[in-house]
Amino acid sequence: MTCFMCRGDVEDKLTTFMVEVDGCIIIVKGVPSHVCTQCGEISYDTNVVMRLEKIVEKMKKSATEIIVSSYEAA
Ligand SMILES: [Zn+2]
């Protein structure tokens, strides 16, 4: 697999996904992702993206400003 940005080598890594929704910061740790060794571009498999969307949907109902979740536990 190669990077779609720079065609560099891509390695499988667990990364931290962070998104801001409605002024609430959601952090998901341990997300399986593909990281480019050259430019650092991060991409996810479709099933991972879908799962992240579900986690974000679930988490944003919470009233907390910063939410930290683990990918495996969510
Ligand atoms: Zn790259």
PDB file of the backbone (N, CA, C, O) and the ligand in Angstrom, with CONECT records:
HET     ZN  A 101       1
ATOM      1  N   MET A   1       0.835  -1.205   0.000  1.00  0.00           N
ATOM      2  CA  MET A   1       0.000   0.000   0.000  1.00  0.00           C
ATOM      3  C   MET A   1       0.874   1.262   0.000  1.00  0.00           C
ATOM      4  O   MET A   1       1.863   1.335   0.730  1.00  0.00           O
ATOM      5  N   THR A   2       0.513   2.238  -0.807  1.00  0.00           N
ATOM      6  CA  THR A   2       1.279   3.485  -0.858  1.00  0.00           C
ATOM      7  C   THR A   2       0.385   4.682  -0.540  1.00  0.00           C
ATOM      8  O   THR A   2      -0.838   4.624  -0.671  1.00  0.00           O
ATOM      9  N   CYS A   3       1.031   5.764  -0.121  1.00  0.00           N
ATOM     10  CA  CYS A   3       0.316   6.979   0.260  1.00  0.00           C
ATOM     11  C   CYS A   3      -0.339   7.625  -0.959  1.00  0.00           C
ATOM     12  O   CYS A   3       0.282   7.732  -2.017  1.00  0.00           O
ATOM     13  N   PHE A   4      -1.603   8.057  -0.811  1.00  0.00           N
ATOM     14  CA  PHE A   4      -2.283   8.676  -1.956  1.00  0.00           C
ATOM     15  C   PHE A   4      -1.847  10.129  -2.160  1.00  0.00           C
ATOM     16  O   PHE A   4      -2.147  10.742  -3.184  1.00  0.00           O
ATOM     17  N   MET A   5      -1.136  10.665  -1.168  1.00  0.00           N
ATOM     18  CA  MET A   5      -0.643  12.040  -1.282  1.00  0.00           C
ATOM     19  C   MET A   5       0.716  12.085  -1.987  1.00  0.00           C
ATOM     20  O   MET A   5       0.896  12.821  -2.957  1.00  0.00           O
ATOM     21  N   CYS A   6       1.675  11.284  -1.487  1.00  0.00           N
ATOM     22  CA  CYS A   6       3.041  11.400  -2.007  1.00  0.00           C
ATOM     23  C   CYS A   6       3.581  10.072  -2.533  1.00  0.00           C
ATOM     24  O   CYS A   6       4.734  10.006  -2.961  1.00  0.00           O
ATOM     25  N   ARG A   7       2.781   9.031  -2.510  1.00  0.00           N
ATOM     26  CA  ARG A   7       3.175   7.696  -2.946  1.00  0.00           C
ATOM     27  C   ARG A   7       4.305   7.085  -2.121  1.00  0.00           C
ATOM     28  O   ARG A   7       5.022   6.197  -2.583  1.00  0.00           O
ATOM     29  N   GLY A   8       4.449   7.576  -0.900  1.00  0.00           N
ATOM     30  CA  GLY A   8       5.441   7.025   0.019  1.00  0.00           C
ATOM     31  C   GLY A   8       4.940   5.731   0.632  1.00  0.00           C
ATOM     32  O   GLY A   8       3.796   5.332   0.412  1.00  0.00           O
ATOM     33  N   ASP A   9       5.800   5.074   1.403  1.00  0.00           N
ATOM     34  CA  ASP A   9       5.384   3.829   2.065  1.00  0.00           C
ATOM     35  C   ASP A   9       4.432   4.128   3.209  1.00  0.00           C
ATOM     36  O   ASP A   9       4.598   5.098   3.949  1.00  0.00           O
ATOM     37  N   VAL A  10       3.430   3.268   3.333  1.00  0.00           N
ATOM     38  CA  VAL A  10       2.427   3.435   4.380  1.00  0.00           C
ATOM     39  C   VAL A  10       2.554   2.275   5.361  1.00  0.00           C
ATOM     40  O   VAL A  10       2.633   1.117   4.951  1.00  0.00           O
ATOM     41  N   GLU A  11       2.572   2.585   6.655  1.00  0.00           N
ATOM     42  CA  GLU A  11       2.630   1.506   7.638  1.00  0.00           C
ATOM     43  C   GLU A  11       1.398   1.510   8.531  1.00  0.00           C
ATOM     44  O   GLU A  11       0.795   2.554   8.781  1.00  0.00           O
ATOM     45  N   ASP A  12       1.032   0.314   9.009  1.00  0.00           N
ATOM     46  CA  ASP A  12      -0.122   0.190   9.890  1.00  0.00           C
ATOM     47  C   ASP A  12       0.283   0.582  11.303  1.00  0.00           C
ATOM     48  O   ASP A  12       1.279   0.094  11.838  1.00  0.00           O
ATOM     49  N   LYS A  13      -0.493   1.456  11.889  1.00  0.00           N
ATOM     50  CA  LYS A  13      -0.175   1.980  13.221  1.00  0.00           C
ATOM     51  C   LYS A  13      -1.456   2.283  13.963  1.00  0.00           C
ATOM     52  O   LYS A  13      -2.507   2.497  13.358  1.00  0.00           O
ATOM     53  N   LEU A  14      -1.359   2.298  15.288  1.00  0.00           N
ATOM     54  CA  LEU A  14      -2.489   2.763  16.083  1.00  0.00           C
ATOM     55  C   LEU A  14      -2.264   4.251  16.320  1.00  0.00           C
ATOM     56  O   LEU A  14      -1.207   4.656  16.803  1.00  0.00           O
ATOM     57  N   THR A  15      -3.249   5.054  15.982  1.00  0.00           N
ATOM     58  CA  THR A  15      -3.107   6.499  16.177  1.00  0.00           C
ATOM     59  C   THR A  15      -4.257   7.034  17.015  1.00  0.00           C
ATOM     60  O   THR A  15      -5.209   6.320  17.331  1.00  0.00           O
ATOM     61  N   THR A  16      -4.143   8.296  17.364  1.00  0.00           N
ATOM     62  CA  THR A  16      -5.188   8.963  18.129  1.00  0.00           C
ATOM     63  C   THR A  16      -5.991   9.836  17.192  1.00  0.00           C
ATOM     64  O   THR A  16      -5.441  10.710  16.521  1.00  0.00           O
ATOM     65  N   PHE A  17      -7.294   9.603  17.144  1.00  0.00           N
ATOM     66  CA  PHE A  17      -8.197  10.373  16.278  1.00  0.00           C
ATOM     67  C   PHE A  17      -8.822  11.483  17.117  1.00  0.00           C
ATOM     68  O   PHE A  17      -9.301  11.238  18.223  1.00  0.00           O
ATOM     69  N   MET A  18      -8.813  12.705  16.584  1.00  0.00           N
ATOM     70  CA  MET A  18      -9.363  13.818  17.330  1.00  0.00           C
ATOM     71  C   MET A  18     -10.275  14.641  16.437  1.00  0.00           C
ATOM     72  O   MET A  18      -9.918  14.962  15.304  1.00  0.00           O
ATOM     73  N   VAL A  19     -11.457  14.983  16.947  1.00  0.00           N
ATOM     74  CA  VAL A  19     -12.396  15.766  16.155  1.00  0.00           C
ATOM     75  C   VAL A  19     -13.144  16.729  17.073  1.00  0.00           C
ATOM     76  O   VAL A  19     -13.378  16.429  18.244  1.00  0.00           O
ATOM     77  N   GLU A  20     -13.514  17.886  16.530  1.00  0.00           N
ATOM     78  CA  GLU A  20     -14.294  18.841  17.302  1.00  0.00           C
ATOM     79  C   GLU A  20     -15.705  18.891  16.740  1.00  0.00           C
ATOM     80  O   GLU A  20     -15.906  19.209  15.567  1.00  0.00           O
ATOM     81  N   VAL A  21     -16.673  18.579  17.577  1.00  0.00           N
ATOM     82  CA  VAL A  21     -18.071  18.610  17.158  1.00  0.00           C
ATOM     83  C   VAL A  21     -18.859  19.505  18.113  1.00  0.00           C
ATOM     84  O   VAL A  21     -18.865  19.270  19.321  1.00  0.00           O
ATOM     85  N   ASP A  22     -19.512  20.513  17.586  1.00  0.00           N
ATOM     86  CA  ASP A  22     -20.325  21.423  18.393  1.00  0.00           C
ATOM     87  C   ASP A  22     -19.573  21.925  19.628  1.00  0.00           C
ATOM     88  O   ASP A  22     -20.136  21.967  20.722  1.00  0.00           O
ATOM     89  N   GLY A  23     -18.320  22.302  19.457  1.00  0.00           N
ATOM     90  CA  GLY A  23     -17.532  22.840  20.551  1.00  0.00           C
ATOM     91  C   GLY A  23     -17.058  21.807  21.554  1.00  0.00           C
ATOM     92  O   GLY A  23     -16.510  22.146  22.603  1.00  0.00           O
ATOM     93  N   CYS A  24     -17.273  20.552  21.222  1.00  0.00           N
ATOM     94  CA  CYS A  24     -16.866  19.463  22.090  1.00  0.00           C
ATOM     95  C   CYS A  24     -15.732  18.695  21.402  1.00  0.00           C
ATOM     96  O   CYS A  24     -15.836  18.327  20.231  1.00  0.00           O
ATOM     97  N   ILE A  25     -14.661  18.465  22.141  1.00  0.00           N
ATOM     98  CA  ILE A  25     -13.530  17.767  21.535  1.00  0.00           C
ATOM     99  C   ILE A  25     -13.596  16.283  21.887  1.00  0.00           C
ATOM    100  O   ILE A  25     -13.633  15.903  23.057  1.00  0.00           O
ATOM    101  N   ILE A  26     -13.611  15.473  20.861  1.00  0.00           N
ATOM    102  CA  ILE A  26     -13.683  14.031  21.060  1.00  0.00           C
ATOM    103  C   ILE A  26     -12.356  13.407  20.633  1.00  0.00           C
ATOM    104  O   ILE A  26     -11.896  13.594  19.507  1.00  0.00           O
ATOM    105  N   ILE A  27     -11.760  12.668  21.553  1.00  0.00           N
ATOM    106  CA  ILE A  27     -10.470  12.033  21.283  1.00  0.00           C
ATOM    107  C   ILE A  27     -10.650  10.516  21.387  1.00  0.00           C
ATOM    108  O   ILE A  27     -11.111  10.008  22.409  1.00  0.00           O
ATOM    109  N   VAL A  28     -10.287   9.811  20.336  1.00  0.00           N
ATOM    110  CA  VAL A  28     -10.378   8.351  20.356  1.00  0.00           C
ATOM    111  C   VAL A  28      -8.967   7.787  20.218  1.00  0.00           C
ATOM    112  O   VAL A  28      -8.282   8.020  19.221  1.00  0.00           O
ATOM    113  N   LYS A  29      -8.555   7.053  21.224  1.00  0.00           N
ATOM    114  CA  LYS A  29      -7.198   6.500  21.227  1.00  0.00           C
ATOM    115  C   LYS A  29      -7.144   5.099  20.645  1.00  0.00           C
ATOM    116  O   LYS A  29      -8.131   4.365  20.688  1.00  0.00           O
ATOM    117  N   GLY A  30      -6.005   4.731  20.108  1.00  0.00           N
ATOM    118  CA  GLY A  30      -5.778   3.365  19.635  1.00  0.00           C
ATOM    119  C   GLY A  30      -6.552   3.010  18.382  1.00  0.00           C
ATOM    120  O   GLY A  30      -7.036   1.886  18.254  1.00  0.00           O
ATOM    121  N   VAL A  31      -6.679   3.953  17.451  1.00  0.00           N
ATOM    122  CA  VAL A  31      -7.425   3.704  16.216  1.00  0.00           C
ATOM    123  C   VAL A  31      -6.502   3.059  15.164  1.00  0.00           C
ATOM    124  O   VAL A  31      -5.449   3.610  14.842  1.00  0.00           O
ATOM    125  N   PRO A  32      -6.898   1.896  14.634  1.00  0.00           N
ATOM    126  CA  PRO A  32      -6.080   1.258  13.591  1.00  0.00           C
ATOM    127  C   PRO A  32      -6.059   2.143  12.342  1.00  0.00           C
ATOM    128  O   PRO A  32      -7.111   2.456  11.784  1.00  0.00           O
ATOM    129  N   SER A  33      -4.873   2.541  11.908  1.00  0.00           N
ATOM    130  CA  SER A  33      -4.793   3.439  10.757  1.00  0.00           C
ATOM    131  C   SER A  33      -3.555   3.165   9.922  1.00  0.00           C
ATOM    132  O   SER A  33      -2.665   2.415  10.322  1.00  0.00           O
ATOM    133  N   HIS A  34      -3.521   3.786   8.761  1.00  0.00           N
ATOM    134  CA  HIS A  34      -2.382   3.672   7.853  1.00  0.00           C
ATOM    135  C   HIS A  34      -1.675   5.022   7.852  1.00  0.00           C
ATOM    136  O   HIS A  34      -2.271   6.044   7.512  1.00  0.00           O
ATOM    137  N   VAL A  35      -0.407   5.020   8.233  1.00  0.00           N
ATOM    138  CA  VAL A  35       0.332   6.274   8.335  1.00  0.00           C
ATOM    139  C   VAL A  35       1.485   6.280   7.338  1.00  0.00           C
ATOM    140  O   VAL A  35       2.265   5.330   7.275  1.00  0.00           O
ATOM    141  N   CYS A  36       1.589   7.354   6.561  1.00  0.00           N
ATOM    142  CA  CYS A  36       2.659   7.485   5.581  1.00  0.00           C
ATOM    143  C   CYS A  36       3.975   7.782   6.298  1.00  0.00           C
ATOM    144  O   CYS A  36       4.043   8.667   7.151  1.00  0.00           O
ATOM    145  N   THR A  37       5.010   7.036   5.945  1.00  0.00           N
ATOM    146  CA  THR A  37       6.307   7.240   6.594  1.00  0.00           C
ATOM    147  C   THR A  37       6.996   8.491   6.049  1.00  0.00           C
ATOM    148  O   THR A  37       7.946   8.981   6.660  1.00  0.00           O
ATOM    149  N   GLN A  38       6.543   9.008   4.924  1.00  0.00           N
ATOM    150  CA  GLN A  38       7.159  10.197   4.331  1.00  0.00           C
ATOM    151  C   GLN A  38       6.481  11.496   4.751  1.00  0.00           C
ATOM    152  O   GLN A  38       7.143  12.401   5.261  1.00  0.00           O
ATOM    153  N   CYS A  39       5.178  11.598   4.546  1.00  0.00           N
ATOM    154  CA  CYS A  39       4.501  12.871   4.802  1.00  0.00           C
ATOM    155  C   CYS A  39       3.598  12.825   6.033  1.00  0.00           C
ATOM    156  O   CYS A  39       3.060  13.855   6.440  1.00  0.00           O
ATOM    157  N   GLY A  40       3.425  11.648   6.628  1.00  0.00           N
ATOM    158  CA  GLY A  40       2.645  11.552   7.856  1.00  0.00           C
ATOM    159  C   GLY A  40       1.148  11.547   7.641  1.00  0.00           C
ATOM    160  O   GLY A  40       0.388  11.591   8.608  1.00  0.00           O
ATOM    161  N   GLU A  41       0.703  11.493   6.384  1.00  0.00           N
ATOM    162  CA  GLU A  41      -0.724  11.444   6.066  1.00  0.00           C
ATOM    163  C   GLU A  41      -1.351  10.198   6.698  1.00  0.00           C
ATOM    164  O   GLU A  41      -0.812   9.096   6.586  1.00  0.00           O
ATOM    165  N   ILE A  42      -2.488  10.385   7.360  1.00  0.00           N
ATOM    166  CA  ILE A  42      -3.159   9.264   8.014  1.00  0.00           C
ATOM    167  C   ILE A  42      -4.427   8.917   7.254  1.00  0.00           C
ATOM    168  O   ILE A  42      -5.227   9.798   6.937  1.00  0.00           O
ATOM    169  N   SER A  43      -4.615   7.629   6.959  1.00  0.00           N
ATOM    170  CA  SER A  43      -5.867   7.209   6.338  1.00  0.00           C
ATOM    171  C   SER A  43      -6.422   6.013   7.106  1.00  0.00           C
ATOM    172  O   SER A  43      -5.686   5.294   7.781  1.00  0.00           O
ATOM    173  N   TYR A  44      -7.729   5.818   6.989  1.00  0.00           N
ATOM    174  CA  TYR A  44      -8.395   4.747   7.712  1.00  0.00           C
ATOM    175  C   TYR A  44      -9.136   3.832   6.748  1.00  0.00           C
ATOM    176  O   TYR A  44      -9.545   4.250   5.665  1.00  0.00           O
ATOM    177  N   ASP A  45      -9.303   2.580   7.155  1.00  0.00           N
ATOM    178  CA  ASP A  45     -10.143   1.669   6.390  1.00  0.00           C
ATOM    179  C   ASP A  45     -11.594   2.120   6.533  1.00  0.00           C
ATOM    180  O   ASP A  45     -11.953   2.783   7.507  1.00  0.00           O
ATOM    181  N   THR A  46     -12.428   1.753   5.550  1.00  0.00           N
ATOM    182  CA  THR A  46     -13.835   2.155   5.568  1.00  0.00           C
ATOM    183  C   THR A  46     -14.544   1.729   6.847  1.00  0.00           C
ATOM    184  O   THR A  46     -15.312   2.498   7.427  1.00  0.00           O
ATOM    185  N   ASN A  47     -14.279   0.483   7.289  1.00  0.00           N
ATOM    186  CA  ASN A  47     -14.960   0.008   8.502  1.00  0.00           C
ATOM    187  C   ASN A  47     -14.518   0.786   9.738  1.00  0.00           C
ATOM    188  O   ASN A  47     -15.292   0.962  10.678  1.00  0.00           O
ATOM    189  N   VAL A  48     -13.264   1.253   9.730  1.00  0.00           N
ATOM    190  CA  VAL A  48     -12.760   2.056  10.847  1.00  0.00           C
ATOM    191  C   VAL A  48     -13.437   3.428  10.847  1.00  0.00           C
ATOM    192  O   VAL A  48     -13.828   3.932  11.900  1.00  0.00           O
ATOM    193  N   VAL A  49     -13.574   4.030   9.657  1.00  0.00           N
ATOM    194  CA  VAL A  49     -14.243   5.325   9.529  1.00  0.00           C
ATOM    195  C   VAL A  49     -15.681   5.222  10.033  1.00  0.00           C
ATOM    196  O   VAL A  49     -16.164   6.097  10.752  1.00  0.00           O
ATOM    197  N   MET A  50     -16.363   4.133   9.642  1.00  0.00           N
ATOM    198  CA  MET A  50     -17.748   3.936  10.064  1.00  0.00           C
ATOM    199  C   MET A  50     -17.852   3.794  11.577  1.00  0.00           C
ATOM    200  O   MET A  50     -18.769   4.318  12.210  1.00  0.00           O
ATOM    201  N   ARG A  51     -16.880   3.066  12.141  1.00  0.00           N
ATOM    202  CA  ARG A  51     -16.897   2.875  13.590  1.00  0.00           C
ATOM    203  C   ARG A  51     -16.602   4.187  14.319  1.00  0.00           C
ATOM    204  O   ARG A  51     -17.197   4.478  15.357  1.00  0.00           O
ATOM    205  N   LEU A  52     -15.684   4.968  13.770  1.00  0.00           N
ATOM    206  CA  LEU A  52     -15.369   6.266  14.368  1.00  0.00           C
ATOM    207  C   LEU A  52     -16.596   7.177  14.347  1.00  0.00           C
ATOM    208  O   LEU A  52     -16.870   7.888  15.314  1.00  0.00           O
ATOM    209  N   GLU A  53     -17.328   7.147  13.237  1.00  0.00           N
ATOM    210  CA  GLU A  53     -18.544   7.958  13.127  1.00  0.00           C
ATOM    211  C   GLU A  53     -19.549   7.575  14.206  1.00  0.00           C
ATOM    212  O   GLU A  53     -20.199   8.430  14.809  1.00  0.00           O
ATOM    213  N   LYS A  54     -19.661   6.262  14.435  1.00  0.00           N
ATOM    214  CA  LYS A  54     -20.583   5.772  15.465  1.00  0.00           C
ATOM    215  C   LYS A  54     -20.144   6.230  16.852  1.00  0.00           C
ATOM    216  O   LYS A  54     -20.961   6.656  17.668  1.00  0.00           O
ATOM    217  N   ILE A  55     -18.833   6.133  17.104  1.00  0.00           N
ATOM    218  CA  ILE A  55     -18.297   6.548  18.399  1.00  0.00           C
ATOM    219  C   ILE A  55     -18.572   8.041  18.611  1.00  0.00           C
ATOM    220  O   ILE A  55     -19.004   8.449  19.689  1.00  0.00           O
ATOM    221  N   VAL A  56     -18.320   8.850  17.579  1.00  0.00           N
ATOM    222  CA  VAL A  56     -18.534  10.291  17.669  1.00  0.00           C
ATOM    223  C   VAL A  56     -20.017  10.601  17.917  1.00  0.00           C
ATOM    224  O   VAL A  56     -20.347  11.445  18.751  1.00  0.00           O
ATOM    225  N   GLU A  57     -20.913   9.911  17.184  1.00  0.00           N
ATOM    226  CA  GLU A  57     -22.358  10.083  17.369  1.00  0.00           C
ATOM    227  C   GLU A  57     -22.758   9.838  18.815  1.00  0.00           C
ATOM    228  O   GLU A  57     -23.525  10.596  19.409  1.00  0.00           O
ATOM    229  N   LYS A  58     -22.215   8.756  19.364  1.00  0.00           N
ATOM    230  CA  LYS A  58     -22.534   8.350  20.725  1.00  0.00           C
ATOM    231  C   LYS A  58     -21.972   9.346  21.733  1.00  0.00           C
ATOM    232  O   LYS A  58     -22.645   9.727  22.690  1.00  0.00           O
ATOM    233  N   MET A  59     -20.733   9.761  21.502  1.00  0.00           N
ATOM    234  CA  MET A  59     -20.028  10.609  22.457  1.00  0.00           C
ATOM    235  C   MET A  59     -20.557  12.037  22.504  1.00  0.00           C
ATOM    236  O   MET A  59     -20.558  12.666  23.563  1.00  0.00           O
ATOM    237  N   LYS A  60     -21.009  12.554  21.354  1.00  0.00           N
ATOM    238  CA  LYS A  60     -21.395  13.969  21.333  1.00  0.00           C
ATOM    239  C   LYS A  60     -22.707  14.231  22.084  1.00  0.00           C
ATOM    240  O   LYS A  60     -23.070  15.382  22.327  1.00  0.00           O
ATOM    241  N   LYS A  61     -23.393  13.180  22.441  1.00  0.00           N
ATOM    242  CA  LYS A  61     -24.602  13.337  23.254  1.00  0.00           C
ATOM    243  C   LYS A  61     -24.238  13.664  24.697  1.00  0.00           C
ATOM    244  O   LYS A  61     -25.059  14.162  25.468  1.00  0.00           O
ATOM    245  N   SER A  62     -23.010  13.378  25.035  1.00  0.00           N
ATOM    246  CA  SER A  62     -22.534  13.673  26.383  1.00  0.00           C
ATOM    247  C   SER A  62     -22.332  15.177  26.530  1.00  0.00           C
ATOM    248  O   SER A  62     -22.040  15.868  25.554  1.00  0.00           O
ATOM    249  N   ALA A  63     -22.489  15.679  27.750  1.00  0.00           N
ATOM    250  CA  ALA A  63     -22.398  17.123  27.971  1.00  0.00           C
ATOM    251  C   ALA A  63     -20.966  17.584  28.206  1.00  0.00           C
ATOM    252  O   ALA A  63     -20.716  18.786  28.302  1.00  0.00           O
ATOM    253  N   THR A  64     -20.046  16.676  28.298  1.00  0.00           N
ATOM    254  CA  THR A  64     -18.666  17.024  28.606  1.00  0.00           C
ATOM    255  C   THR A  64     -17.990  17.747  27.440  1.00  0.00           C
ATOM    256  O   THR A  64     -18.315  17.511  26.277  1.00  0.00           O
ATOM    257  N   GLU A  65     -17.057  18.619  27.766  1.00  0.00           N
ATOM    258  CA  GLU A  65     -16.374  19.371  26.719  1.00  0.00           C
ATOM    259  C   GLU A  65     -15.279  18.567  26.037  1.00  0.00           C
ATOM    260  O   GLU A  65     -15.060  18.687  24.831  1.00  0.00           O
ATOM    261  N   ILE A  66     -14.597  17.747  26.823  1.00  0.00           N
ATOM    262  CA  ILE A  66     -13.557  16.912  26.243  1.00  0.00           C
ATOM    263  C   ILE A  66     -13.843  15.460  26.583  1.00  0.00           C
ATOM    264  O   ILE A  66     -13.986  15.097  27.751  1.00  0.00           O
ATOM    265  N   ILE A  67     -13.923  14.643  25.558  1.00  0.00           N
ATOM    266  CA  ILE A  67     -14.195  13.231  25.759  1.00  0.00           C
ATOM    267  C   ILE A  67     -13.024  12.414  25.233  1.00  0.00           C
ATOM    268  O   ILE A  67     -12.605  12.587  24.088  1.00  0.00           O
ATOM    269  N   VAL A  68     -12.500  11.532  26.059  1.00  0.00           N
ATOM    270  CA  VAL A  68     -11.433  10.650  25.599  1.00  0.00           C
ATOM    271  C   VAL A  68     -11.967   9.229  25.640  1.00  0.00           C
ATOM    272  O   VAL A  68     -12.429   8.746  26.674  1.00  0.00           O
ATOM    273  N   SER A  69     -11.895   8.586  24.513  1.00  0.00           N
ATOM    274  CA  SER A  69     -12.396   7.229  24.427  1.00  0.00           C
ATOM    275  C   SER A  69     -11.323   6.333  23.823  1.00  0.00           C
ATOM    276  O   SER A  69     -10.425   6.802  23.124  1.00  0.00           O
ATOM    277  N   SER A  70     -11.428   5.056  24.096  1.00  0.00           N
ATOM    278  CA  SER A  70     -10.519   4.126  23.459  1.00  0.00           C
ATOM    279  C   SER A  70     -11.268   3.408  22.359  1.00  0.00           C
ATOM    280  O   SER A  70     -12.433   3.053  22.535  1.00  0.00           O
ATOM    281  N   TYR A  71     -10.622   3.188  21.227  1.00  0.00           N
ATOM    282  CA  TYR A  71     -11.273   2.567  20.071  1.00  0.00           C
ATOM    283  C   TYR A  71     -11.808   1.196  20.423  1.00  0.00           C
ATOM    284  O   TYR A  71     -12.931   0.850  20.055  1.00  0.00           O
ATOM    285  N   GLU A  72     -11.010   0.409  21.136  1.00  0.00           N
ATOM    286  CA  GLU A  72     -11.401  -0.944  21.490  1.00  0.00           C
ATOM    287  C   GLU A  72     -12.569  -0.981  22.457  1.00  0.00           C
ATOM    288  O   GLU A  72     -13.431  -1.855  22.361  1.00  0.00           O
ATOM    289  N   ALA A  73     -12.603  -0.032  23.392  1.00  0.00           N
ATOM    290  CA  ALA A  73     -13.619  -0.058  24.441  1.00  0.00           C
ATOM    291  C   ALA A  73     -14.950   0.530  23.995  1.00  0.00           C
ATOM    292  O   ALA A  73     -15.986   0.234  24.591  1.00  0.00           O
ATOM    293  N   ALA A  74     -14.939   1.356  22.959  1.00  0.00           N
ATOM    294  CA  ALA A  74     -16.154   2.096  22.574  1.00  0.00           C
ATOM    295  C   ALA A  74     -17.187   1.198  21.907  1.00  0.00           C
ATOM    296  O   ALA A  74     -18.260   1.667  21.526  1.00  0.00           O
TER     297      ALA A  74
HETATM  298 ZN    ZN A 101       2.683  10.446   2.022  1.00  0.00          ZN2+
END
